[in-house]
Each structure stands twice: as structure tokens, then as C-alpha cells.
Amino acid sequence: MPELCRFAGIIIYLLFRDIDKHNKPHVHVRYGEFQAVIAVDGEFLDGKLPRRQLKIVTGWLALHEEEVYRAWNLAVAGQQFDKIPPLS
């Protein structure tokens, strides 16, 4: 699973060509034993994630929206994308 960013125990990643189950641009999130799928616009799509971490991830997505969309477009095309630094 190609990692997009890692911070505060949260791992955000994208899957290449992952448009079958969720049509909307989204990221996959892991936090401990929790896993979730969250749209780039902040909509919770699937899985489980503690409320605090969900707020952190949706805030991060809002701050990095342009970079995440760029990475999403590359990933669904099957191309490599750059990681986003956690404090950029």
C-alpha cells in the first residue's frame, strides 16, 4: 500500500487504481487496529476510526487538498506519487 503521509500514529495511503468500491477520490487510513476510508472532501466512507483521529485526518485533508487530489489522480492512473511531508 503506497503511503501518502504518516503522523501522530496515523498512516494515510492510497491504492493504485482503487475506484471499484469507492468512486469518490479518497484515502485509506490506519490508526492502530482501526482502518477507515475517507473521501478527500472529508466524508467518512467506510471502516472505523476514533473521533479524535477522524478530526485530525479531515483537518489534514483540508490543508493538503490540492496535493492529495494530485496524488489521487496519479494513483488511479497507476503511476507513482510523492509523499506529502507531515508538516508541510
DONU-345481 format. One record per residue: residue number from 1; z, y, x of N, C-alpha, C in turn. Coordinates in nm, 4 decimals. Layout:
<rs>
<r NUM,<Z,Y,X>,<Z,Y,X>,<Z,Y,X>>
...
</rs>
This chain:
<rs>
<r 1,<0.0000,-0.1175,0.0837>,<0.0000,0.0000,0.0000>,<0.0000,0.1240,0.0883>>
<r 2,<-0.1039,0.2017,0.0839>,<-0.1115,0.3208,0.1684>,<-0.0101,0.4275,0.1274>>
<r 3,<0.0732,0.4620,0.2219>,<0.1807,0.5579,0.1980>,<0.1268,0.7009,0.2017>>
<r 4,<0.1678,0.7789,0.1037>,<0.1301,0.9190,0.0973>,<0.2398,1.0072,0.1564>>
<r 5,<0.3670,0.9739,0.1265>,<0.4799,1.0511,0.1784>,<0.6078,0.9690,0.1631>>
<r 6,<0.7061,1.0041,0.2481>,<0.8363,0.9370,0.2432>,<0.9432,1.0423,0.2698>>
<r 7,<1.0445,1.0482,0.1814>,<1.1549,1.1429,0.1976>,<1.2702,1.1016,0.1070>>
<r 8,<1.3920,1.1322,0.1474>,<1.5127,1.1088,0.0678>,<1.5203,0.9668,0.0110>>
<r 9,<1.4726,0.8685,0.0852>,<1.4748,0.7303,0.0386>,<1.3653,0.6967,-0.0611>>
<r 10,<1.2783,0.7920,-0.0873>,<1.1686,0.7753,-0.1834>,<1.0388,0.7528,-0.1058>>
<r 11,<0.9622,0.6546,-0.1490>,<0.8303,0.6308,-0.0885>,<0.7259,0.6534,-0.1973>>
<r 12,<0.6299,0.7401,-0.1663>,<0.5218,0.7701,-0.2587>,<0.3935,0.7148,-0.1970>>
<r 13,<0.3207,0.6374,-0.2743>,<0.1992,0.5777,-0.2209>,<0.0891,0.5732,-0.3259>>
<r 14,<-0.0316,0.5537,-0.2787>,<-0.1498,0.5414,-0.3635>,<-0.2130,0.4059,-0.3377>>
<r 15,<-0.2777,0.3537,-0.4381>,<-0.3533,0.2298,-0.4228>,<-0.5017,0.2636,-0.4263>>
<r 16,<-0.5787,0.2010,-0.3398>,<-0.7228,0.2244,-0.3404>,<-0.7851,0.1660,-0.4665>>
<r 17,<-0.8708,0.2437,-0.5263>,<-0.9451,0.2039,-0.6473>,<-0.8542,0.1581,-0.7609>>
<r 18,<-0.7397,0.2226,-0.7747>,<-0.6411,0.1857,-0.8778>,<-0.6643,0.2672,-1.0044>>
<r 19,<-0.7707,0.2362,-1.0786>,<-0.7980,0.3095,-1.2017>,<-0.8072,0.2164,-1.3228>>
<r 20,<-0.7844,0.0879,-1.3041>,<-0.7961,-0.0054,-1.4161>,<-0.6816,0.0084,-1.5154>>
<r 21,<-0.5573,0.0127,-1.4679>,<-0.4423,0.0149,-1.5574>,<-0.4085,0.1568,-1.6029>>
<r 22,<-0.4166,0.2524,-1.5113>,<-0.3825,0.3914,-1.5421>,<-0.5039,0.4776,-1.5082>>
<r 23,<-0.5677,0.5347,-1.6088>,<-0.6880,0.6146,-1.5848>,<-0.6558,0.7481,-1.5208>>
<r 24,<-0.5419,0.7998,-1.5509>,<-0.4994,0.9313,-1.5074>,<-0.4633,0.9306,-1.3585>>
<r 25,<-0.4937,1.0375,-1.2841>,<-0.4501,1.0438,-1.1442>,<-0.2979,1.0282,-1.1350>>
<r 26,<-0.2535,0.9368,-1.0490>,<-0.1111,0.9046,-1.0437>,<-0.0714,0.8547,-0.9055>>
<r 27,<0.0588,0.8470,-0.8855>,<0.1150,0.7900,-0.7631>,<0.2090,0.6774,-0.8019>>
<r 28,<0.2319,0.5889,-0.7076>,<0.3304,0.4826,-0.7237>,<0.4519,0.5240,-0.6410>>
<r 29,<0.5696,0.4989,-0.6945>,<0.6935,0.5441,-0.6307>,<0.7890,0.4267,-0.6163>>
<r 30,<0.8523,0.4186,-0.5003>,<0.9591,0.3209,-0.4777>,<1.0842,0.3952,-0.4342>>
<r 31,<1.1943,0.3530,-0.4906>,<1.3245,0.4050,-0.4506>,<1.4223,0.2888,-0.4631>>
<r 32,<1.4631,0.2321,-0.3494>,<1.5494,0.1136,-0.3534>,<1.4807,0.0025,-0.4304>>
<r 33,<1.5495,-0.0506,-0.5321>,<1.4907,-0.1584,-0.6117>,<1.4062,-0.1060,-0.7280>>
<r 34,<1.3967,0.0261,-0.7420>,<1.3215,0.0867,-0.8514>,<1.1759,0.1094,-0.8116>>
<r 35,<1.0873,0.0934,-0.9094>,<0.9454,0.1223,-0.8909>,<0.8949,0.1918,-1.0155>>
<r 36,<0.8073,0.2899,-0.9960>,<0.7539,0.3638,-1.1103>,<0.6129,0.4119,-1.0783>>
<r 37,<0.5432,0.4475,-1.1842>,<0.4110,0.5082,-1.1733>,<0.4209,0.6429,-1.2444>>
<r 38,<0.3847,0.7490,-1.1718>,<0.3977,0.8843,-1.2252>,<0.2648,0.9569,-1.2073>>
<r 39,<0.2163,1.0184,-1.3149>,<0.0924,1.0945,-1.3083>,<0.1135,1.2182,-1.2214>>
<r 40,<0.0058,1.2661,-1.1624>,<0.0150,1.3846,-1.0773>,<0.0659,1.5042,-1.1576>>
<r 41,<0.0407,1.5071,-1.2878>,<0.0905,1.6167,-1.3715>,<0.2371,1.5982,-1.4106>>
<r 42,<0.3026,1.4928,-1.3598>,<0.4450,1.4704,-1.3848>,<0.4771,1.3748,-1.4981>>
<r 43,<0.3774,1.3284,-1.5722>,<0.4026,1.2350,-1.6824>,<0.4463,1.0994,-1.6272>>
<r 44,<0.5548,1.0454,-1.6832>,<0.6040,0.9132,-1.6440>,<0.5166,0.8095,-1.7132>>
<r 45,<0.4515,0.7224,-1.6355>,<0.3576,0.6259,-1.6928>,<0.4135,0.4851,-1.7053>>
<r 46,<0.4965,0.4422,-1.6088>,<0.5414,0.3036,-1.6108>,<0.6574,0.2840,-1.5136>>
<r 47,<0.7373,0.1806,-1.5366>,<0.8424,0.1420,-1.4438>,<0.9772,0.2056,-1.4741>>
<r 48,<1.0629,0.2064,-1.3711>,<1.1977,0.2625,-1.3829>,<1.2295,0.3407,-1.2571>>
<r 49,<1.2965,0.4548,-1.2762>,<1.3373,0.5398,-1.1656>,<1.4561,0.6222,-1.2127>>
<r 50,<1.5623,0.6319,-1.1314>,<1.6759,0.7152,-1.1730>,<1.6311,0.8586,-1.2027>>
<r 51,<1.6978,0.9210,-1.2973>,<1.6613,1.0555,-1.3426>,<1.6539,1.1562,-1.2280>>
<r 52,<1.7507,1.1514,-1.1374>,<1.7537,1.2469,-1.0255>,<1.6297,1.2315,-0.9371>>
<r 53,<1.5942,1.1079,-0.9051>,<1.4781,1.0839,-0.8207>,<1.3487,1.1190,-0.8945>>
<r 54,<1.3458,1.0978,-1.0247>,<1.2282,1.1369,-1.1031>,<1.2078,1.2880,-1.0945>>
<r 55,<1.3158,1.3639,-1.1060>,<1.3063,1.5100,-1.0953>,<1.2593,1.5516,-0.9561>>
<r 56,<1.3095,1.4836,-0.8544>,<1.2663,1.5137,-0.7170>,<1.1171,1.4870,-0.7015>>
<r 57,<1.0713,1.3722,-0.7499>,<0.9299,1.3357,-0.7358>,<0.8408,1.4318,-0.8148>>
<r 58,<0.8772,1.4642,-0.9370>,<0.7927,1.5549,-1.0154>,<0.7897,1.6946,-0.9528>>
<r 59,<0.8997,1.7380,-0.8938>,<0.9002,1.8658,-0.8222>,<0.8103,1.8603,-0.7002>>
<r 60,<0.8177,1.7506,-0.6261>,<0.7328,1.7324,-0.5085>,<0.5850,1.7317,-0.5493>>
<r 61,<0.5539,1.6621,-0.6589>,<0.4157,1.6583,-0.7074>,<0.3658,1.7978,-0.7440>>
<r 62,<0.4501,1.8778,-0.8069>,<0.4107,2.0140,-0.8435>,<0.3820,2.0978,-0.7187>>
<r 63,<0.4641,2.0817,-0.6162>,<0.4463,2.1577,-0.4922>,<0.3225,2.1153,-0.4137>>
<r 64,<0.2849,1.9888,-0.4249>,<0.1748,1.9329,-0.3455>,<0.0572,1.8881,-0.4313>>
<r 65,<0.0431,1.9479,-0.5472>,<-0.0591,1.9033,-0.6427>,<-0.1994,1.8976,-0.5814>>
<r 66,<-0.2409,2.0015,-0.5145>,<-0.3754,2.0052,-0.4578>,<-0.3960,1.8942,-0.3540>>
<r 67,<-0.2980,1.8742,-0.2677>,<-0.3064,1.7700,-0.1649>,<-0.3084,1.6307,-0.2268>>
<r 68,<-0.2284,1.6117,-0.3326>,<-0.2219,1.4804,-0.3978>,<-0.3538,1.4496,-0.4679>>
<r 69,<-0.4121,1.5488,-0.5358>,<-0.5423,1.5264,-0.6002>,<-0.6494,1.4931,-0.4969>>
<r 70,<-0.6458,1.5611,-0.3823>,<-0.7422,1.5326,-0.2755>,<-0.7267,1.3877,-0.2293>>
<r 71,<-0.6027,1.3457,-0.2064>,<-0.5760,1.2072,-0.1644>,<-0.6172,1.1085,-0.2736>>
<r 72,<-0.5883,1.1397,-0.3998>,<-0.6263,1.0532,-0.5122>,<-0.7768,1.0304,-0.5138>>
<r 73,<-0.8534,1.1395,-0.5025>,<-0.9995,1.1280,-0.5069>,<-1.0519,1.0412,-0.3937>>
<r 74,<-0.9947,1.0538,-0.2765>,<-1.0348,0.9683,-0.1648>,<-0.9967,0.8223,-0.1908>>
<r 75,<-0.8749,0.8002,-0.2403>,<-0.8262,0.6635,-0.2631>,<-0.9106,0.5893,-0.3663>>
<r 76,<-0.9437,0.6552,-0.4777>,<-1.0223,0.5851,-0.5800>,<-1.1646,0.5593,-0.5316>>
<r 77,<-1.2081,0.6347,-0.4310>,<-1.3393,0.6101,-0.3714>,<-1.3305,0.5051,-0.2604>>
<r 78,<-1.2097,0.4529,-0.2375>,<-1.1909,0.3504,-0.1355>,<-1.1862,0.4059,0.0057>>
<r 79,<-1.1563,0.5344,0.0196>,<-1.1530,0.5984,0.1508>,<-1.0099,0.6295,0.1939>>
<r 80,<-0.9924,0.6411,0.3249>,<-0.8624,0.6762,0.3818>,<-0.8255,0.8199,0.3440>>
<r 81,<-0.6963,0.8443,0.3316>,<-0.6464,0.9796,0.3061>,<-0.5329,1.0074,0.4033>>
<r 82,<-0.5060,1.1352,0.4240>,<-0.3984,1.1753,0.5143>,<-0.2647,1.1736,0.4428>>
<r 83,<-0.1591,1.1408,0.5184>,<-0.0240,1.1517,0.4648>,<0.0109,1.2982,0.4462>>
<r 84,<0.0984,1.3230,0.3513>,<0.1480,1.4584,0.3285>,<0.2858,1.4663,0.3941>>
<r 85,<0.3059,1.5585,0.4877>,<0.4383,1.5706,0.5512>,<0.5440,1.6055,0.4451>>
<r 86,<0.6631,1.5482,0.4561>,<0.7652,1.5691,0.3524>,<0.8088,1.7151,0.3377>>
<r 87,<0.7991,1.7923,0.4429>,<0.8463,1.9305,0.4353>,<0.7340,2.0306,0.4502>>
<r 88,<0.6126,1.9926,0.4111>,<0.5010,2.0865,0.4254>,<0.4988,2.1849,0.3097>>
</rs>
